[in-house]
Amino acid sequence: MLLKLLLVMLVAMLPVVELRGAIPIAASMNLPEVLSLIAAMVGNILPMPLIFVFAHGLLEKGSQSRYKSIKEFCKWIIKKGHKASDKLQTKNNASIYVALFLFVGIPLPGTGAWTGTIAATFLDLDFKKTMVAIGCGTLLAGLIILCLSFGAVNFFSYSCLTILP
């Protein structure tokens, strides 16, 4: 069971798949619901601090590149991020993090923890508040996917058993 949970955690670390793919995999392996959620959340959240720190550094490094196209692109992203951050923070500072929580928490394609962290990096948001918002959003998305995945597995298992003689 430990290897299966490790697989769930590793799948949750993948950028596009995240826990939206890891939890259904856990359901297909008949893992316990709570352990599946915990493994998927840990796997999904584990890379976020690294992404937050290194994405900003990568942009800064790129803005000093000797290649003009890379240099201009990175400067443009940094400029757009600061401009959007200033605009959002003058309106209401807390609403940015609520929006980030909802963005990560609603399990739609392209709205996971990776995208939320990269957006927070571009917007130059506070690290601790960003990690709390993304962690809570990941929990919400995980609970939604957990209900859908394990509910579907249980439903189909029960339906198949009642149909068979």
N, C-alpha and C positions, 0 to 999 in steps of 0.2 A: 504494500500500500504506500510505503514511503516513496518508492520510485514513481508511482503514479502521481502522487502529490507534487513531486519535483517536476515531473513533466508538465503538470498543470501550471506550476509557477513559471517555468521556462516559456511556455506558450503565451502566458499573460505578459511576459516581457517584450514580446514582439510588437513593433510599432503599429501595424495595421490591425492585427488580430486582437491584442490586449485581452482583457478579461471577458470581452464579448464572445470570444472564441474559446477561451480556456474553460469557462464554466460549462458550456455544452459538452465539451470533451470530457470533463469530470463526470457529468451526468451519464454519458455513454459508458463510462468505466465503472458505474455504480459506486462512486465514492460518496461518503457521507456529505450532506449538504453544507454543514457548517465548516468542515475541513476544506471543502472545495472552495467556498467563499474566501476563507482566510488565505489559502495558498494562492488563489488568483489575485487577491488584493495585494498581498506581499509582492508577488511577481510584477504586478502592474505599477506599484508605487516605488519599488526599489530603484529603478533607473531615473526617477524624476529629479532628485537633487543633482545628479550628474548632468542631466540634460540642461537644467536651469543654469548651472555654473558654466558648463562648457559651451553652450550655444551663444551666450553673451561674449565669452572670450573668443570664440571662433569668429564672430562678427567683427569684434575689435581688431583681431589679427588680420582678417580679410580686408578691413578698411585701410590697412597699411601695406597691402600687397603691392608688388612691383608691376603686376598686371593691371592695366587700367580698367578693364571690364569688371574684374572681380572687385577691385577697389571701389569703383563707382557704385556697383550693386550693393555692396555691404554698407557703404555710407548712406545710400538711399534707404535701405531697410532701417538702419539706426535712426535716421532723421524722421522717417514715417512713424516709427515706434515711439520716439520721444514726443512727437506732435500729437499722436493719438493718446498717449499717456497723460500729457498735460491737459488735453481736452476732457478726458474722462475723469481725471482726478479733481478738476475744478468743479465738476457737477456734483458728484457724491462719491467719496472714497470707498465707502462700504459696498455700494452697489456694484462696483467692479468685481469684487470677490464673490458676491451673490451670483452675478452673471457667469463668472468662471465656474462656480459650483454647479449651476444648472447646465452649462455647456458640457461639462464633463459627465454630469449625472444622468443626462438623457441619452440612453444608449442608441444613438444613431451613427451611421457610418461617418467617420472623420471627426467625431466629437469626443475622443477619448482623452486620457491623461497625457499622452504624448503631445497631441495638438494643443491642449490647454496649457501645458508647460512651455511649449515653444511660443505661444501667443503671449503668455505672461512675461517671458524673457524679452520679446520684442517691445512690449508695453512698459518694460522696466518696472514691474511690480515688486512689492516687498516679498522676500523669499519665504519667511515664516507664514505670512497670511496666504500666500499662494499655495504652499504645501498643505495648509489646513483646508483650504477651499477644494483643492484637487483630491485630497484624501477623503473628504466628505462626499464629493461628487463620485468618486470611485466606489464608495460604499453604496450610494444610492443606485448607481448603474449595476453594481454587483447584485444587489437585492432584487432589482427588476429582472435581470438576466437569470438569476437563481430561480425565481418564481416561474419564469417562462420555461426554463430548461428542465428543471426537475418536475415541474407540474406536467409538462408534455411527456416526459419519460414515464412518469407514474401513470398518466392517463392512457398512453398507448400500451404500456405493460398490462394494465388492468383490462383494457379493451381486448387485447389479443388473448389474454387468458380466459376471458368469459366467452369468446367466440369459439375457441377450440373445444372439442368434445372431451 
